[in-house]
Amino acid sequence: MKKPELLVTPQSVEHVEALIQAGADAFLIGEQQFGLRLAGEFSIEQVAAATEKIHAAGKKVYVAMNAIFHNDRVDALAPYMRKLAEIGVDAIVFGDPAMIIARREADVTIPLHWSPETIATNWFQADYWGKRGAKRTVLARELSMDEVIEIKENTKFEIEVQVHGMTCMFQSKRSLLGNYFLYQDKAMEVENRKENRNMFLHDDERNNKYPIYEDLNGTHIFSPNDLCIIDELDELFEAGIDSFKIEGVLQSPEYVVTVTECYRKAIDAYAESADSYFDIKNDLLAKIEEIQPAIRPLDTGFYFKETVY
């Protein structure tokens, strides 16, 4: 069996070091000027420092350039990619087709991973972007297990899926929080909103709390539950899914390290034998449940049609 890659989203260069020790295979980093919903902000100098550490450990580094770019931001794409090529990153994650043209103008050959959030839903799309330079498709989180497996069976390109963490339900390019605080005459809260990651939308009818924050790319609202399928990975193993992503946005660094350790054990156990995985999967789930925040229940997302937001 070819082991799936274990992809994580670190919050800092120091966090990278801890996640290497925890067993991560690849790291998604970047800065909000180019990437969406990043767990941590990495300047180009920090990307270089993190890449040095990651490559020294024999792991891979991917840089997020998956924002939706307006005219005033496209001129910065090619110069940024040239810097990434000098650093030697292993791939760029993109969603905007402008990136195809920008990479050509930059005259770089960094591999691309296509990640358009909700619209990567069939193998024709994977093949279409694969023929245009994207070696990997990051599938939408709203797909069922059967749909994920069917896509993998019908494309020759790599497939990445999320296996753990919160998912984005809504994004607006508008400054919804800023507009609200200005209306409430709370200027200080407007100034601090980019750093404030502990705000929630309350749904009294469903008794849910939806994390919400605002950054350079607009307003983002997340699921009230955390996806966790550590005890349901066998079909993804059998299908040969190429990459399992643990989403660390809005989580503590320690939480992400522990979760990474658990998924590392799950992957290694299944590589040894299916029985080895089945023997430990419930214990791994229990370990994650012990550290799970009380306000964020675990569920299996849309893999088994159990989640309704």
C-alpha positions in Angstrom: 0.0 0.0 0.0 1.2 3.5 -0.8 0.7 5.6 2.3 -1.4 8.7 1.8 0.3 12.0 2.6 -0.5 13.6 5.9 -0.9 17.3 5.2 -1.2 19.8 8.1 -1.6 23.6 8.4 0.9 25.0 10.9 0.5 28.3 12.7 4.2 29.3 13.0 7.7 28.2 12.2 8.0 26.8 15.7 4.7 24.9 15.2 6.3 23.3 12.0 9.0 21.8 14.1 6.4 20.2 16.5 4.4 18.8 13.6 7.4 17.3 12.0 8.0 15.4 15.2 4.3 14.5 15.2 4.6 12.7 11.9 3.3 15.2 9.3 4.4 14.6 5.7 3.5 18.0 4.2 2.8 21.6 5.3 0.4 24.2 3.8 1.6 27.7 4.6 1.3 31.3 3.3 0.0 34.8 3.9 -3.5 36.2 3.6 -2.5 38.5 0.7 -2.4 35.4 -1.4 -4.0 32.5 0.5 -7.4 31.9 2.1 -8.2 30.9 5.7 -4.6 30.1 6.8 -3.9 28.7 10.2 -1.0 31.1 10.6 0.5 34.1 8.7 3.9 33.3 7.1 5.9 36.2 5.5 8.1 35.3 2.6 11.0 35.2 5.0 9.2 32.8 7.3 8.2 30.7 4.3 11.9 30.4 3.5 12.8 29.5 7.1 10.0 26.9 7.3 10.9 25.4 4.0 14.5 24.9 5.1 13.3 23.0 8.2 10.7 21.0 6.3 13.1 19.9 3.5 15.8 19.0 6.1 13.3 16.6 7.5 12.5 15.1 4.1 9.0 16.6 4.0 7.1 18.8 1.6 5.9 22.4 1.7 3.0 23.9 -0.2 2.2 27.6 -0.4 -1.4 28.8 -0.5 -2.3 31.2 -3.4 -5.9 30.3 -3.5 -7.5 33.7 -2.8 -9.9 35.3 -5.3 -7.8 38.0 -7.0 -9.1 41.3 -8.2 -7.3 43.5 -10.7 -5.3 45.4 -8.1 -3.7 42.2 -6.8 -2.8 40.3 -10.0 0.5 42.2 -10.6 1.9 40.8 -7.4 1.4 37.1 -8.4 4.3 36.5 -10.7 6.9 38.2 -8.5 5.7 36.2 -5.5 5.9 33.0 -7.4 9.5 33.8 -8.5 10.4 34.1 -4.9 8.8 30.8 -4.1 10.7 29.2 -6.9 14.0 30.6 -5.4 13.0 29.1 -2.0 12.2 25.8 -3.7 8.7 25.1 -2.4 7.1 21.9 -3.6 3.7 23.1 -4.9 1.4 26.1 -5.0 -2.3 25.7 -4.1 -4.6 27.8 -6.3 -8.2 28.3 -7.1 -8.3 31.3 -9.4 -7.6 30.5 -13.2 -5.5 33.7 -13.2 -2.8 31.7 -11.5 -2.2 29.6 -14.7 -1.4 32.7 -16.7 0.6 34.3 -13.8 2.8 31.2 -13.5 3.5 31.2 -17.2 4.4 34.9 -17.0 6.6 34.2 -14.0 8.4 31.5 -16.0 8.4 29.0 -13.1 7.7 25.3 -13.0 6.4 24.9 -9.5 3.7 22.2 -9.5 0.1 23.3 -8.9 -2.7 21.9 -6.7 -6.2 23.0 -7.8 -8.3 24.0 -4.7 -11.5 25.9 -5.7 -13.3 25.0 -2.4 -16.9 24.0 -3.1 -16.8 23.4 -6.9 -14.3 20.6 -7.2 -17.0 17.9 -7.4 -16.3 15.6 -10.4 -13.4 13.9 -12.2 -13.9 15.9 -15.4 -12.8 19.0 -13.5 -9.8 17.2 -12.0 -8.7 16.1 -15.5 -9.4 19.5 -17.0 -7.1 21.3 -14.6 -4.7 18.5 -14.6 -4.1 18.9 -18.3 -3.4 22.6 -17.6 -0.7 22.0 -15.0 -2.5 21.0 -11.8 -1.1 17.6 -10.6 -3.6 17.5 -7.7 -7.2 18.4 -7.1 -8.4 19.3 -3.6 -12.0 18.0 -3.4 -15.0 19.9 -2.1 -15.9 19.1 1.5 -19.5 18.5 0.6 -18.9 15.2 -1.2 -20.0 11.8 0.1 -17.6 9.0 0.5 -18.9 7.3 -2.6 -18.4 10.4 -4.7 -14.9 10.9 -3.4 -14.0 7.3 -4.3 -15.7 7.5 -7.7 -13.6 10.6 -8.6 -10.4 8.9 -7.6 -11.3 5.9 -9.7 -11.8 8.0 -12.8 -8.8 10.4 -12.8 -5.1 9.9 -13.1 -4.3 12.9 -11.1 -3.7 13.2 -7.3 -6.7 13.7 -5.0 -6.6 15.4 -1.7 -9.4 15.3 0.9 -9.9 16.8 4.3 -10.2 14.3 7.2 -10.2 16.5 10.2 -11.0 20.0 11.4 -13.5 22.8 10.8 -14.8 23.6 7.3 -15.7 27.0 5.9 -19.5 27.4 5.3 -19.5 30.9 3.9 -17.2 33.6 2.6 -18.0 37.2 1.6 -15.6 39.7 0.1 -17.4 42.3 2.2 -16.2 43.5 5.6 -19.3 42.2 7.4 -17.8 42.4 10.8 -16.3 45.8 10.2 -19.6 47.1 9.0 -21.4 45.7 12.0 -19.0 47.2 14.5 -19.0 50.6 12.8 -22.8 50.5 12.9 -22.6 49.7 16.7 -20.0 52.5 17.1 -17.3 50.1 18.3 -14.3 51.4 16.5 -11.7 49.6 18.6 -13.3 46.2 17.8 -13.1 47.1 14.1 -9.4 47.8 14.5 -8.8 44.5 16.2 -11.0 42.2 14.2 -8.2 40.7 12.0 -6.5 39.4 15.1 -9.7 38.4 17.0 -10.3 34.7 16.3 -12.7 34.0 19.1 -16.0 35.5 17.8 -19.1 33.4 17.0 -22.4 33.7 15.3 -25.1 32.2 17.7 -27.9 30.1 16.3 -30.4 29.7 19.2 -32.7 27.5 17.2 -30.1 24.8 16.7 -28.0 25.8 19.7 -24.9 26.2 17.5 -22.0 28.6 17.6 -20.4 29.4 14.2 -16.8 30.7 14.4 -16.4 33.9 12.3 -13.5 36.2 11.5 -12.5 38.8 9.0 -9.2 39.3 7.1 -7.9 40.8 3.9 -10.0 38.4 1.9 -13.3 39.3 3.6 -15.5 37.5 6.1 -15.4 33.8 6.8 -17.9 31.7 8.7 -17.1 28.1 9.8 -19.0 25.0 10.7 -20.1 24.5 14.3 -18.6 21.0 14.4 -15.2 19.6 13.6 -14.9 16.9 10.9 -13.3 13.7 12.2 -13.1 10.4 10.3 -10.1 8.8 12.0 -12.3 5.7 12.6 -13.7 5.7 9.0 -10.5 5.9 6.9 -10.5 2.4 5.5 -12.4 3.2 2.3 -10.1 6.1 1.6 -7.1 3.9 2.1 -8.5 1.3 -0.2 -9.3 3.9 -2.9 -5.7 5.2 -2.9 -6.5 8.8 -1.9 -3.2 10.6 -2.2 -3.4 13.2 0.6 -5.3 13.5 4.0 -5.5 17.1 5.2 -5.8 18.1 8.9 -7.2 21.6 9.0 -5.7 23.5 11.9 -7.4 26.9 11.5 -8.8 28.3 14.7 -7.3 25.4 16.7 -4.6 25.5 19.4 -1.1 24.4 18.3 -1.2 21.6 20.9 -4.5 20.3 19.6 -3.2 20.1 16.0 -0.1 18.2 17.2 -2.1 15.6 19.1 -4.5 15.1 16.2 -1.6 14.7 13.8 0.0 12.1 16.0 -3.3 10.1 16.0 -3.7 10.2 12.2 0.0 9.3 11.8 -0.6 6.2 13.9 -3.8 5.4 11.9 -2.0 5.6 8.5 1.0 3.6 9.7 -1.2 0.9 11.2 -3.2 0.4 8.0 0.0 0.2 6.0 1.0 -2.7 8.3 -2.4 -4.4 7.9 -6.1 -3.5 7.9 -6.5 -5.4 11.1 -3.9 -3.3 12.8 -5.9 -0.2 12.0 -9.2 -1.6 13.1 -7.6 -2.7 16.4 -6.6 0.9 17.3 -9.0 3.2 15.5 -11.5 3.5 18.4 -8.7 4.3 20.8 -7.5 7.0 18.5 -10.9 8.5 18.2 -11.3 8.4 22.0 -8.0 10.3 22.4 -9.2 13.0 20.1 -12.5 13.2 21.9 -10.7 13.8 25.2 -9.1 17.0 23.9 -12.0 18.2 21.8 -13.5 21.6 22.9 -16.9 21.1 24.4 -18.5 23.7 22.2 -17.3 21.9 19.0 -18.7 18.4 18.7 -17.1 15.9 16.3 -19.0 14.6 13.2 -18.2 12.9 9.9 -19.1 15.9 7.8 -20.8 15.1 4.5 -19.0 11.7 4.0 -22.1 9.8 5.2 -24.7 12.5 4.7 -25.0 13.1 8.5 -24.3 16.9 8.5 -26.8 19.6 7.8 -25.8 23.2 8.2 
